[in-house]
């Protein structure tokens, strides 16, 4: 049953990630990969929140499997983050690449912590 829940959550997470990424990029023309940046930060917040709720016994294992492992696992993406960073470096946008990596890391960790605290 866990595999089915993770699969359903993963499908929903992937669809939300793709849709939000398109929506952000439609309204933004800069070089900064804002879509992945927003997705990874919001996903980190949600995962921090879910794990804390699970630790406190406020959500059951099935909900963590569906939303935490499945949805958040597919919604956030490290591979796209890595690829976009390399694209910025290859385009000689080193300052922008540094800002992207630094703020993605710091804000994602901060968002996970805030999600945990909330």
N, CA, C and O atoms as CSV, one atom per row, in Angstrom:
chain,resi,resn,atom,element,x,y,z
A,1,UNK,N,N,0.819,-1.200,0.000
A,1,UNK,CA,C,0.000,0.000,0.000
A,1,UNK,C,C,0.862,1.264,0.000
A,1,UNK,O,O,0.506,2.260,-0.629
A,2,UNK,N,N,2.007,1.221,0.713
A,2,UNK,CA,C,2.894,2.385,0.754
A,2,UNK,C,C,3.376,2.768,-0.641
A,2,UNK,O,O,3.448,3.951,-0.974
A,3,UNK,N,N,3.707,1.763,-1.460
A,3,UNK,CA,C,4.188,2.044,-2.804
A,3,UNK,C,C,3.122,2.747,-3.644
A,3,UNK,O,O,3.435,3.646,-4.425
A,4,UNK,N,N,1.888,2.345,-3.485
A,4,UNK,CA,C,0.790,2.970,-4.218
A,4,UNK,C,C,0.614,4.425,-3.778
A,4,UNK,O,O,0.463,5.313,-4.616
A,5,UNK,N,N,0.633,4.667,-2.478
A,5,UNK,CA,C,0.506,6.031,-1.957
A,5,UNK,C,C,1.659,6.913,-2.414
A,5,UNK,O,O,1.451,8.062,-2.803
A,6,UNK,N,N,2.871,6.378,-2.369
A,6,UNK,CA,C,4.039,7.141,-2.817
A,6,UNK,C,C,3.925,7.433,-4.310
A,6,UNK,O,O,4.254,8.532,-4.755
A,7,UNK,N,N,3.464,6.462,-5.079
A,7,UNK,CA,C,3.287,6.657,-6.518
A,7,UNK,C,C,2.250,7.715,-6.846
A,7,UNK,O,O,2.467,8.553,-7.721
A,8,UNK,N,N,1.127,7.680,-6.150
A,8,UNK,CA,C,0.077,8.683,-6.361
A,8,UNK,C,C,0.587,10.068,-5.960
A,8,UNK,O,O,0.406,11.041,-6.691
A,9,UNK,N,N,1.221,10.144,-4.796
A,9,UNK,CA,C,1.790,11.420,-4.355
A,9,UNK,C,C,2.847,11.921,-5.317
A,9,UNK,O,O,2.919,13.116,-5.604
A,10,UNK,N,N,3.673,11.001,-5.819
A,10,UNK,CA,C,4.712,11.378,-6.773
A,10,UNK,C,C,4.134,11.929,-8.067
A,10,UNK,O,O,4.635,12.913,-8.611
A,11,UNK,N,N,3.080,11.292,-8.554
A,11,UNK,CA,C,2.440,11.785,-9.774
A,11,UNK,C,C,1.876,13.192,-9.556
A,11,UNK,O,O,2.042,14.071,-10.402
A,12,UNK,N,N,1.218,13.395,-8.432
A,12,UNK,CA,C,0.658,14.718,-8.126
A,12,UNK,C,C,1.760,15.762,-7.940
A,12,UNK,O,O,1.634,16.895,-8.405
A,13,UNK,N,N,2.834,15.374,-7.261
A,13,UNK,CA,C,3.953,16.292,-7.049
A,13,UNK,C,C,4.614,16.691,-8.355
A,13,UNK,O,O,4.953,17.858,-8.556
A,14,UNK,N,N,4.800,15.720,-9.247
A,14,UNK,CA,C,5.422,16.009,-10.539
A,14,UNK,C,C,4.550,16.950,-11.374
A,14,UNK,O,O,5.057,17.869,-12.018
A,15,UNK,N,N,3.253,16.717,-11.357
A,15,UNK,CA,C,2.333,17.578,-12.105
A,15,UNK,C,C,2.344,18.994,-11.531
A,15,UNK,O,O,2.375,19.967,-12.285
A,16,UNK,N,N,2.320,19.114,-10.210
A,16,UNK,CA,C,2.360,20.446,-9.580
A,16,UNK,C,C,3.682,21.145,-9.864
A,16,UNK,O,O,3.701,22.344,-10.141
A,17,UNK,N,N,4.782,20.413,-9.799
A,17,UNK,CA,C,6.094,20.990,-10.075
A,17,UNK,C,C,6.160,21.520,-11.500
A,17,UNK,O,O,6.610,22.643,-11.727
A,18,UNK,N,N,5.720,20.727,-12.448
A,18,UNK,CA,C,5.753,21.121,-13.853
A,18,UNK,C,C,4.845,22.334,-14.085
A,18,UNK,O,O,5.242,23.286,-14.757
A,19,UNK,N,N,3.654,22.302,-13.541
A,19,UNK,CA,C,2.693,23.397,-13.730
A,19,UNK,C,C,3.187,24.696,-13.105
A,19,UNK,O,O,3.127,25.751,-13.735
A,20,UNK,N,N,3.670,24.623,-11.880
A,20,UNK,CA,C,4.167,25.825,-11.212
A,20,UNK,C,C,5.405,26.361,-11.921
A,20,UNK,O,O,5.554,27.573,-12.079
A,21,UNK,N,N,6.294,25.466,-12.349
A,21,UNK,CA,C,7.481,25.884,-13.084
A,21,UNK,C,C,7.116,26.638,-14.348
A,21,UNK,O,O,7.707,27.677,-14.643
A,22,UNK,N,N,6.150,26.130,-15.098
A,22,UNK,CA,C,5.695,26.813,-16.314
A,22,UNK,C,C,5.066,28.165,-15.996
A,22,UNK,O,O,5.338,29.157,-16.673
A,23,UNK,N,N,4.237,28.200,-14.980
A,23,UNK,CA,C,3.555,29.450,-14.616
A,23,UNK,C,C,4.555,30.526,-14.207
A,23,UNK,O,O,4.415,31.686,-14.595
A,24,UNK,N,N,5.552,30.152,-13.434
A,24,UNK,CA,C,6.551,31.122,-12.996
A,24,UNK,C,C,7.356,31.625,-14.187
A,24,UNK,O,O,7.579,32.828,-14.319
A,25,UNK,N,N,7.787,30.727,-15.042
A,25,UNK,CA,C,8.622,31.126,-16.173
A,25,UNK,C,C,7.835,31.923,-17.218
A,25,UNK,O,O,8.416,32.722,-17.952
A,26,UNK,N,N,6.535,31.713,-17.287
A,26,UNK,CA,C,5.698,32.492,-18.209
A,26,UNK,C,C,5.663,33.960,-17.802
A,26,UNK,O,O,5.537,34.849,-18.645
A,27,UNK,N,N,5.777,34.201,-16.505
A,27,UNK,CA,C,5.671,35.559,-15.986
A,27,UNK,C,C,7.017,36.170,-15.613
A,27,UNK,O,O,7.070,37.241,-15.010
A,28,UNK,N,N,8.101,35.489,-15.970
A,28,UNK,CA,C,9.429,35.967,-15.598
A,28,UNK,C,C,10.376,35.711,-16.753
A,28,UNK,O,O,10.436,34.598,-17.278
A,29,UNK,N,N,11.109,36.724,-17.149
A,29,UNK,CA,C,11.981,36.596,-18.312
A,29,UNK,C,C,13.468,36.655,-17.974
A,29,UNK,O,O,14.291,36.690,-18.889
A,30,UNK,N,N,13.836,36.666,-16.718
A,30,UNK,CA,C,15.242,36.771,-16.336
A,30,UNK,C,C,15.979,35.453,-16.475
A,30,UNK,O,O,15.396,34.445,-16.874
A,31,UNK,N,N,17.245,35.461,-16.150
A,31,UNK,CA,C,18.085,34.273,-16.244
A,31,UNK,C,C,18.049,33.433,-14.980
A,31,UNK,O,O,18.380,32.248,-15.019
A,32,UNK,N,N,17.655,34.023,-13.863
A,32,UNK,CA,C,17.626,33.300,-12.593
A,32,UNK,C,C,16.545,32.227,-12.655
A,32,UNK,O,O,15.406,32.533,-13.008
A,33,UNK,N,N,16.870,30.969,-12.320
A,33,UNK,CA,C,15.895,29.874,-12.391
A,33,UNK,C,C,14.876,29.947,-11.250
A,33,UNK,O,O,14.880,29.117,-10.341
A,34,UNK,N,N,14.029,30.930,-11.315
A,34,UNK,CA,C,13.080,31.239,-10.246
A,34,UNK,C,C,12.090,30.111,-9.972
A,34,UNK,O,O,11.726,29.881,-8.819
A,35,UNK,N,N,11.649,29.406,-11.010
A,35,UNK,CA,C,10.667,28.332,-10.814
A,35,UNK,C,C,11.186,27.236,-9.902
A,35,UNK,O,O,10.532,26.885,-8.921
A,36,UNK,N,N,12.361,26.689,-10.216
A,36,UNK,CA,C,12.951,25.632,-9.383
A,36,UNK,C,C,13.267,26.155,-7.999
A,36,UNK,O,O,13.108,25.441,-7.008
A,37,UNK,N,N,13.710,27.387,-7.926
A,37,UNK,CA,C,14.046,28.029,-6.652
A,37,UNK,C,C,12.822,28.061,-5.742
A,37,UNK,O,O,12.901,27.663,-4.579
A,38,UNK,N,N,11.694,28.534,-6.266
A,38,UNK,CA,C,10.445,28.610,-5.491
A,38,UNK,C,C,9.971,27.203,-5.114
A,38,UNK,O,O,9.560,26.961,-3.979
A,39,UNK,N,N,10.033,26.300,-6.057
A,39,UNK,CA,C,9.571,24.929,-5.822
A,39,UNK,C,C,10.381,24.261,-4.719
A,39,UNK,O,O,9.805,23.633,-3.830
A,40,UNK,N,N,11.697,24.383,-4.757
A,40,UNK,CA,C,12.524,23.727,-3.740
A,40,UNK,C,C,12.325,24.333,-2.357
A,40,UNK,O,O,12.361,23.612,-1.360
A,41,UNK,N,N,12.120,25.629,-2.281
A,41,UNK,CA,C,11.905,26.273,-0.981
A,41,UNK,C,C,10.539,25.898,-0.413
A,41,UNK,O,O,10.438,25.556,0.766
A,42,UNK,N,N,9.486,25.958,-1.232
A,42,UNK,CA,C,8.151,25.607,-0.733
A,42,UNK,C,C,8.065,24.115,-0.408
A,42,UNK,O,O,7.402,23.722,0.552
A,43,UNK,N,N,8.730,23.295,-1.203
A,43,UNK,CA,C,8.751,21.860,-0.920
A,43,UNK,C,C,9.489,21.543,0.367
A,43,UNK,O,O,9.086,20.655,1.118
A,44,UNK,N,N,10.566,22.264,0.621
A,44,UNK,CA,C,11.307,22.071,1.874
A,44,UNK,C,C,10.453,22.452,3.071
A,44,UNK,O,O,10.466,21.765,4.093
A,45,UNK,N,N,9.714,23.543,2.948
A,45,UNK,CA,C,8.806,23.953,4.018
A,45,UNK,C,C,7.771,22.856,4.284
A,45,UNK,O,O,7.553,22.455,5.427
A,46,UNK,N,N,7.141,22.382,3.213
A,46,UNK,CA,C,6.091,21.373,3.357
A,46,UNK,C,C,6.644,20.086,3.973
A,46,UNK,O,O,6.009,19.493,4.845
A,47,UNK,N,N,7.812,19.659,3.526
A,47,UNK,CA,C,8.383,18.430,4.061
A,47,UNK,C,C,8.760,18.582,5.534
A,47,UNK,O,O,8.557,17.662,6.325
A,48,UNK,N,N,9.307,19.742,5.901
A,48,UNK,CA,C,9.599,19.991,7.315
A,48,UNK,C,C,8.348,19.955,8.161
A,48,UNK,O,O,8.341,19.372,9.246
A,49,UNK,N,N,7.291,20.573,7.673
A,49,UNK,CA,C,6.003,20.583,8.374
A,49,UNK,C,C,5.458,19.161,8.532
A,49,UNK,O,O,5.046,18.765,9.623
A,50,UNK,N,N,5.458,18.405,7.443
A,50,UNK,CA,C,4.910,17.051,7.476
A,50,UNK,C,C,5.676,16.130,8.421
A,50,UNK,O,O,5.074,15.364,9.173
A,51,UNK,N,N,7.004,16.208,8.380
A,51,UNK,CA,C,7.788,15.348,9.262
A,51,UNK,C,C,7.573,15.705,10.723
A,51,UNK,O,O,7.549,14.815,11.574
A,52,UNK,N,N,7.419,16.969,11.030
A,52,UNK,CA,C,7.155,17.342,12.414
A,52,UNK,C,C,5.768,16.867,12.851
A,52,UNK,O,O,5.607,16.352,13.958
A,53,UNK,N,N,4.777,17.039,11.990
A,53,UNK,CA,C,3.430,16.562,12.314
A,53,UNK,C,C,3.439,15.047,12.541
A,53,UNK,O,O,2.760,14.542,13.436
A,54,UNK,N,N,4.207,14.337,11.730
A,54,UNK,CA,C,4.304,12.885,11.876
A,54,UNK,C,C,5.004,12.516,13.180
A,54,UNK,O,O,4.583,11.594,13.879
A,55,UNK,N,N,6.069,13.239,13.502
A,55,UNK,CA,C,6.809,12.988,14.738
A,55,UNK,C,C,5.913,13.184,15.958
A,55,UNK,O,O,6.035,12.459,16.945
A,56,UNK,N,N,5.021,14.155,15.890
A,56,UNK,CA,C,4.100,14.429,16.996
A,56,UNK,C,C,2.883,13.510,16.996
A,56,UNK,O,O,2.052,13.575,17.901
A,57,UNK,N,N,2.780,12.662,15.990
A,57,UNK,CA,C,1.642,11.754,15.894
A,57,UNK,C,C,0.381,12.404,15.363
A,57,UNK,O,O,-0.712,11.862,15.530
A,58,UNK,N,N,0.516,13.573,14.717
A,58,UNK,CA,C,-0.654,14.302,14.220
A,58,UNK,C,C,-1.062,13.883,12.805
A,58,UNK,O,O,-2.181,14.160,12.374
A,59,UNK,N,N,-0.163,13.224,12.088
A,59,UNK,CA,C,-0.541,12.599,10.819
A,59,UNK,C,C,-0.011,11.175,10.826
A,59,UNK,O,O,1.011,10.875,11.443
A,60,UNK,N,N,-0.714,10.321,10.139
A,60,UNK,CA,C,-0.376,8.900,10.138
A,60,UNK,C,C,0.673,8.583,9.079
A,60,UNK,O,O,1.008,9.420,8.240
A,61,UNK,N,N,1.185,7.353,9.138
A,61,UNK,CA,C,2.221,6.915,8.203
A,61,UNK,C,C,1.773,7.052,6.746
A,61,UNK,O,O,2.564,7.455,5.893
A,62,UNK,N,N,0.512,6.719,6.457
A,62,UNK,CA,C,0.048,6.778,5.077
A,62,UNK,C,C,0.109,8.209,4.542
A,62,UNK,O,O,0.429,8.416,3.372
A,63,UNK,N,N,-0.192,9.193,5.382
A,63,UNK,CA,C,-0.165,10.592,4.938
A,63,UNK,C,C,1.270,11.043,4.687
A,63,UNK,O,O,1.527,11.790,3.743
A,64,UNK,N,N,2.191,10.603,5.510
A,64,UNK,CA,C,3.595,10.929,5.288
A,64,UNK,C,C,4.084,10.282,3.996
A,64,UNK,O,O,4.830,10.902,3.238
A,65,UNK,N,N,3.675,9.052,3.743
A,65,UNK,CA,C,4.060,8.375,2.493
A,65,UNK,C,C,3.505,9.113,1.279
A,65,UNK,O,O,4.226,9.348,0.309
A,66,UNK,N,N,2.230,9.477,1.332
A,66,UNK,CA,C,1.573,10.145,0.207
A,66,UNK,C,C,2.138,11.544,-0.038
A,66,UNK,O,O,2.555,11.867,-1.151
A,67,UNK,N,N,2.149,12.365,1.003
A,67,UNK,CA,C,2.514,13.772,0.842
A,67,UNK,C,C,4.004,14.050,1.034
A,67,UNK,O,O,4.588,14.843,0.295
A,68,UNK,N,N,4.615,13.405,2.014
A,68,UNK,CA,C,6.021,13.675,2.305
A,68,UNK,C,C,6.959,13.003,1.328
A,68,UNK,O,O,7.758,13.660,0.661
A,69,UNK,N,N,6.855,11.682,1.247
A,69,UNK,CA,C,7.768,10.933,0.384
A,69,UNK,C,C,7.356,11.066,-1.085
A,69,UNK,O,O,8.188,11.379,-1.936
A,70,UNK,N,N,6.095,10.832,-1.377
A,70,UNK,CA,C,5.625,10.870,-2.765
A,70,UNK,C,C,5.559,12.266,-3.347
A,70,UNK,O,O,6.282,12.588,-4.291
A,71,UNK,N,N,4.692,13.097,-2.785
A,71,UNK,CA,C,4.476,14.437,-3.341
A,71,UNK,C,C,5.749,15.279,-3.282
A,71,UNK,O,O,6.212,15.780,-4.307
A,72,UNK,N,N,6.313,15.435,-2.088
A,72,UNK,CA,C,7.500,16.295,-1.948
A,72,UNK,C,C,8.690,15.732,-2.709
A,72,UNK,O,O,9.491,16.492,-3.255
A,73,UNK,N,N,8.816,14.412,-2.753
A,73,UNK,CA,C,9.917,13.795,-3.478
A,73,UNK,C,C,9.891,14.113,-4.958
A,73,UNK,O,O,10.941,14.307,-5.571
A,74,UNK,N,N,8.713,14.168,-5.536
A,74,UNK,CA,C,8.593,14.486,-6.966
A,74,UNK,C,C,8.484,15.993,-7.203
A,74,UNK,O,O,8.899,16.489,-8.251
A,75,UNK,N,N,7.937,16.706,-6.252
A,75,UNK,CA,C,7.737,18.158,-6.398
A,75,UNK,C,C,9.063,18.909,-6.378
A,75,UNK,O,O,9.295,19.791,-7.205
A,76,UNK,N,N,9.926,18.559,-5.438
A,76,UNK,CA,C,11.239,19.204,-5.384
A,76,UNK,C,C,12.180,18.456,-6.316
A,76,UNK,O,O,11.953,17.289,-6.636
A,77,UNK,N,N,13.233,19.132,-6.746
A,77,UNK,CA,C,14.117,18.482,-7.705
A,77,UNK,C,C,15.542,18.972,-7.589
A,77,UNK,O,O,15.838,20.143,-7.829
A,78,UNK,N,N,16.407,18.072,-7.222
A,78,UNK,CA,C,17.816,18.429,-7.114
A,78,UNK,C,C,18.512,18.333,-8.468
A,78,UNK,O,O,19.456,19.076,-8.736
A,79,UNK,N,N,18.056,17.432,-9.312
A,79,UNK,CA,C,18.699,17.277,-10.611
A,79,UNK,C,C,18.512,18.525,-11.471
A,79,UNK,O,O,19.454,18.956,-12.135
A,80,UNK,N,N,17.334,19.104,-11.472
A,80,UNK,CA,C,17.105,20.331,-12.231
A,80,UNK,C,C,17.920,21.467,-11.638
A,80,UNK,O,O,18.481,22.279,-12.374
A,81,UNK,N,N,17.989,21.528,-10.334
A,81,UNK,CA,C,18.796,22.533,-9.646
A,81,UNK,C,C,20.253,22.442,-10.110
A,81,UNK,O,O,20.862,23.456,-10.451
A,82,UNK,N,N,20.804,21.233,-10.121
A,82,UNK,CA,C,22.180,21.044,-10.556
A,82,UNK,C,C,22.389,21.443,-12.005
A,82,UNK,O,O,23.375,22.102,-12.337
A,83,UNK,N,N,21.469,21.048,-12.860
A,83,UNK,CA,C,21.573,21.374,-14.280
A,83,UNK,C,C,21.474,22.880,-14.516
A,83,UNK,O,O,22.236,23.431,-15.310
A,84,UNK,N,N,20.556,23.540,-13.844
A,84,UNK,CA,C,20.418,24.991,-14.015
A,84,UNK,C,C,21.651,25.729,-13.497
A,84,UNK,O,O,22.045,26.752,-14.057
A,85,UNK,N,N,22.254,25.218,-12.441
A,85,UNK,CA,C,23.485,25.821,-11.929
A,85,UNK,C,C,24.604,25.701,-12.961
A,85,UNK,O,O,25.330,26.662,-13.213
A,86,UNK,N,N,24.738,24.521,-13.552
A,86,UNK,CA,C,25.753,24.323,-14.583
A,86,UNK,C,C,25.489,25.235,-15.781
A,86,UNK,O,O,26.428,25.799,-16.343
A,87,UNK,N,N,24.235,25.385,-16.173
A,87,UNK,CA,C,23.905,26.269,-17.304
A,87,UNK,C,C,24.316,27.714,-17.007
A,87,UNK,O,O,24.824,28.407,-17.888
A,88,UNK,N,N,24.099,28.164,-15.783
A,88,UNK,CA,C,24.516,29.518,-15.408
A,88,UNK,C,C,26.042,29.644,-15.451
A,88,UNK,O,O,26.564,30.662,-15.904
A,89,UNK,N,N,26.752,28.627,-14.988
A,89,UNK,CA,C,28.218,28.660,-14.992
A,89,UNK,C,C,28.745,28.663,-16.425
A,89,UNK,O,O,29.640,29.440,-16.758
A,90,UNK,N,N,28.193,27.800,-17.269
A,90,UNK,CA,C,28.618,27.729,-18.667
A,90,UNK,C,C,28.341,29.049,-19.383
A,90,UNK,O,O,29.105,29.451,-20.261
A,91,UNK,N,N,27.258,29.722,-19.015
A,91,UNK,CA,C,26.917,31.022,-19.607
A,91,UNK,C,C,27.733,32.154,-18.979
A,91,UNK,O,O,27.495,33.330,-19.257
A,92,UNK,N,N,28.697,31.787,-18.128
A,92,UNK,CA,C,29.570,32.752,-17.460
A,92,UNK,C,C,28.796,33.728,-16.566
A,92,UNK,O,O,29.168,34.893,-16.431
A,93,UNK,N,N,27.739,33.240,-15.972
A,93,UNK,CA,C,26.938,34.013,-15.025
A,93,UNK,C,C,27.272,33.508,-13.616
A,93,UNK,O,O,26.409,33.015,-12.889
A,94,UNK,N,N,28.548,33.647,-13.257
A,94,UNK,CA,C,29.051,33.081,-12.007
A,94,UNK,C,C,28.416,33.722,-10.784
A,94,UNK,O,O,28.109,33.028,-9.814
A,95,UNK,N,N,28.215,35.022,-10.813
A,95,UNK,CA,C,27.590,35.696,-9.672
A,95,UNK,C,C,26.163,35.187,-9.482
A,95,UNK,O,O,25.747,34.909,-8.357
A,96,UNK,N,N,25.416,35.067,-10.572
A,96,UNK,CA,C,24.044,34.580,-10.498
A,96,UNK,C,C,24.013,33.114,-10.038
A,96,UNK,O,O,23.134,32.728,-9.268
A,97,UNK,N,N,24.959,32.306,-10.504
A,97,UNK,CA,C,25.040,30.907,-10.080
A,97,UNK,C,C,25.309,30.815,-8.579
A,97,UNK,O,O,24.713,29.993,-7.882
A,98,UNK,N,N,26.202,31.655,-8.095
A,98,UNK,CA,C,26.524,31.668,-6.668
A,98,UNK,C,C,25.320,32.086,-5.835
A,98,UNK,O,O,25.033,31.479,-4.803
A,99,UNK,N,N,24.623,33.113,-6.279
A,99,UNK,CA,C,23.410,33.569,-5.580
A,99,UNK,C,C,22.359,32.460,-5.571
A,99,UNK,O,O,21.715,32.210,-4.552
A,100,UNK,N,N,22.193,31.802,-6.714
A,100,UNK,CA,C,21.204,30.728,-6.843
A,100,UNK,C,C,21.515,29.580,-5.880
A,100,UNK,O,O,20.634,29.122,-5.153
A,101,UNK,N,N,22.755,29.122,-5.875
A,101,UNK,CA,C,23.139,28.001,-5.017
A,101,UNK,C,C,23.019,28.404,-3.543
A,101,UNK,O,O,22.446,27.668,-2.739
A,102,UNK,N,N,23.558,29.568,-3.197
A,102,UNK,CA,C,23.550,30.003,-1.798
A,102,UNK,C,C,22.154,30.226,-1.253
A,102,UNK,O,O,21.817,29.736,-0.176
A,103,UNK,N,N,21.337,30.968,-1.998
A,103,UNK,CA,C,19.986,31.248,-1.500
A,103,UNK,C,C,19.110,30.003,-1.537
A,103,UNK,O,O,18.255,29.832,-0.668
A,104,UNK,N,N,19.302,29.132,-2.519
A,104,UNK,CA,C,18.523,27.889,-2.564
A,104,UNK,C,C,18.808,27.050,-1.332
A,104,UNK,O,O,17.890,26.543,-0.689
A,105,UNK,N,N,20.079,26.908,-1.008
A,105,UNK,CA,C,20.455,26.110,0.157
A,105,UNK,C,C,19.937,26.744,1.446
A,105,UNK,O,O,19.244,26.095,2.231
A,106,UNK,N,N,20.276,28.010,1.657
A,106,UNK,CA,C,19.901,28.670,2.913
A,106,UNK,C,C,18.390,28.753,3.090
A,106,UNK,O,O,17.868,28.436,4.159
A,107,UNK,N,N,17.691,29.176,2.048
A,107,UNK,CA,C,16.240,29.341,2.177
A,107,UNK,C,C,15.513,28.006,2.272
A,107,UNK,O,O,14.495,27.907,2.957
A,108,UNK,N,N,16.021,26.976,1.594
A,108,UNK,CA,C,15.389,25.657,1.706
A,108,UNK,C,C,15.560,25.082,3.105
A,108,UNK,O,O,14.622,24.515,3.665
A,109,UNK,N,N,16.750,25.225,3.670
A,109,UNK,CA,C,16.971,24.747,5.039
A,109,UNK,C,C,16.136,25.569,6.022
A,109,UNK,O,O,15.525,25.012,6.934
A,110,UNK,N,N,16.110,26.878,5.840
A,110,UNK,CA,C,15.293,27.743,6.697
A,110,UNK,C,C,13.813,27.394,6.565
A,110,UNK,O,O,13.096,27.343,7.564
A,111,UNK,N,N,13.351,27.152,5.331
A,111,UNK,CA,C,11.936,26.797,5.126
A,111,UNK,C,C,11.607,25.466,5.783
A,111,UNK,O,O,10.536,25.318,6.371
A,112,UNK,N,N,12.509,24.495,5.692
A,112,UNK,CA,C,12.280,23.204,6.353
A,112,UNK,C,C,12.203,23.395,7.866
A,112,UNK,O,O,11.370,22.780,8.531
A,113,UNK,N,N,13.072,24.250,8.407
A,113,UNK,CA,C,13.055,24.507,9.846
A,113,UNK,C,C,11.750,25.202,10.244
A,113,UNK,O,O,11.133,24.833,11.243
A,114,UNK,N,N,11.329,26.198,9.474
A,114,UNK,CA,C,10.068,26.896,9.768
A,114,UNK,C,C,8.901,25.919,9.688
A,114,UNK,O,O,8.004,25.938,10.532
A,115,UNK,N,N,8.921,25.061,8.664
A,115,UNK,CA,C,7.878,24.027,8.565
A,115,UNK,C,C,7.861,23.118,9.770
A,115,UNK,O,O,6.796,22.720,10.240
A,116,UNK,N,N,9.028,22.789,10.270
A,116,UNK,CA,C,9.140,21.945,11.457
A,116,UNK,C,C,8.574,22.654,12.683
A,116,UNK,O,O,7.841,22.058,13.472
A,117,UNK,N,N,8.917,23.925,12.833
A,117,UNK,CA,C,8.479,24.715,13.988
A,117,UNK,C,C,6.984,24.964,13.940
A,117,UNK,O,O,6.314,24.901,14.971
A,118,UNK,N,N,6.450,25.247,12.759
A,118,UNK,CA,C,5.028,25.534,12.614
A,118,UNK,C,C,4.245,24.290,13.005
A,118,UNK,O,O,3.015,24.296,12.961
